[in-house]
Amino acid sequence: QVQLVESGGGLVQPGGSLRLSCAASRNINSINPINWWRQAPGKQREWVAVISAGGTTNYVDSVKGRFTISRDNAKNTLYLQMTSLKPEDTAVYYCQGRGIYENVDYWGQGTQVTVSS
């Protein structure tokens, strides 16, 4: 069993930055891969970024060059650094990972990001 707890969301002006965190309740190396997703009001949940245990990353085209996913294995924490934020980035952001031993997907409760002037 794994608990994922996101934090760091908030209200930011267009062009601003935020860093989201996702703290895991156990060794983050036992969760692979780990993803960020988001869901805007009235829309389906959208995959945003992924990072593997080896550090390989990938992003949805709409955030490439603006968002950076990273992980701190010592702190069992996943991050999403978001820069040059746009109103269309407004959504609830979720971290999600698969337990490598039990092959089960785990989700956090989400953190709200609102980009507005």
C-alpha positions as CSV (number, residue, x, y, z in Angstrom):
1,Q,0.0,0.0,0.0
2,V,1.2,3.5,-0.9
3,Q,-0.1,6.9,0.0
4,L,0.7,9.8,-2.4
5,V,0.2,13.3,-1.0
6,E,0.4,16.3,-3.3
7,S,1.0,19.9,-2.3
8,G,2.1,23.2,-3.7
9,G,-0.9,24.2,-5.7
10,G,-2.4,27.6,-5.6
11,L,-3.4,30.7,-7.5
12,V,-0.7,32.2,-9.8
13,Q,-0.8,34.9,-12.5
14,P,-0.1,34.0,-16.2
15,G,3.6,33.7,-16.7
16,G,4.2,32.7,-13.2
17,S,5.7,29.6,-11.7
18,L,4.7,26.9,-9.2
19,R,6.4,23.8,-7.9
20,L,4.2,20.8,-7.0
21,S,5.3,18.1,-4.7
22,C,4.1,14.5,-4.3
23,A,5.3,12.8,-1.1
24,A,5.2,9.0,-1.1
25,S,4.7,6.9,2.0
26,R,7.3,4.4,1.1
27,N,10.5,4.1,-0.8
28,I,9.8,5.9,-4.1
29,N,12.1,3.5,-5.9
30,S,9.3,0.9,-5.4
31,I,6.9,3.0,-7.5
32,N,7.7,3.0,-11.1
33,P,7.0,4.8,-13.3
34,I,5.5,7.9,-11.6
35,N,3.3,10.3,-13.5
36,W,1.7,13.7,-13.2
37,W,-1.9,14.0,-14.5
38,R,-4.3,16.9,-14.5
39,Q,-8.0,17.5,-14.9
40,A,-9.6,20.7,-15.9
41,P,-13.2,21.5,-15.1
42,G,-15.5,19.7,-17.5
43,K,-12.6,17.8,-19.2
44,Q,-11.2,14.4,-19.0
45,R,-8.1,13.7,-17.0
46,E,-5.0,14.4,-19.1
47,W,-1.5,12.9,-18.7
48,V,1.2,15.5,-18.2
49,A,4.5,14.0,-17.5
50,V,6.3,10.8,-16.5
51,I,9.6,9.9,-14.9
52,S,11.1,6.5,-14.6
53,A,13.3,5.1,-11.9
54,G,16.3,5.7,-14.1
55,G,15.3,9.3,-14.6
56,T,14.0,9.2,-18.1
57,T,11.3,11.8,-18.6
58,N,8.6,12.6,-21.1
59,Y,5.9,15.3,-21.4
60,V,2.7,16.1,-23.2
61,D,3.5,18.5,-26.0
62,S,1.6,21.4,-24.4
63,V,4.0,21.6,-21.5
64,K,7.3,20.7,-23.1
65,G,9.8,23.4,-22.4
66,R,7.8,24.8,-19.5
67,F,7.3,22.0,-17.0
68,T,10.0,19.8,-15.5
69,I,9.4,16.5,-13.6
70,S,11.9,15.3,-11.1
71,R,12.3,13.0,-8.2
72,D,14.3,13.1,-5.0
73,N,14.8,9.5,-3.9
74,A,16.2,10.4,-0.6
75,K,13.0,12.3,0.3
76,N,10.7,9.9,-1.5
77,T,9.2,12.9,-3.3
78,L,8.2,13.7,-6.8
79,Y,8.2,17.2,-8.1
80,L,6.7,19.1,-11.0
81,Q,8.3,22.5,-11.6
82,M,5.9,24.6,-13.7
83,T,7.0,27.8,-15.4
84,S,5.4,30.2,-17.9
85,L,2.0,29.1,-16.7
86,K,-1.0,29.8,-18.8
87,P,-4.7,30.0,-18.0
88,E,-5.2,26.7,-19.8
89,D,-2.9,25.0,-17.2
90,T,-5.6,25.5,-14.7
91,A,-6.6,22.1,-13.3
92,V,-6.4,19.7,-10.4
93,Y,-3.0,18.0,-10.6
94,Y,-2.5,14.5,-9.5
95,C,0.5,12.2,-9.0
96,Q,0.1,8.6,-9.9
97,G,2.5,5.7,-9.6
98,R,2.5,1.9,-10.0
99,G,3.8,-0.3,-7.2
100,I,6.5,-2.5,-8.7
101,Y,5.8,-5.4,-6.3
102,E,2.0,-5.4,-6.4
103,N,1.4,-4.0,-9.9
104,V,-1.3,-1.6,-8.5
105,D,-1.8,2.0,-9.5
106,Y,-1.9,4.6,-6.7
107,W,-3.2,8.1,-6.9
108,G,-2.9,11.2,-4.8
109,Q,-5.9,13.3,-3.8
110,G,-4.9,16.2,-6.1
111,T,-3.8,19.8,-5.7
112,Q,-5.6,22.7,-7.4
113,V,-3.6,25.0,-9.7
114,T,-5.4,28.1,-10.9
115,V,-3.7,30.4,-13.4
116,S,-5.5,33.7,-13.6
117,S,-5.0,37.5,-13.5
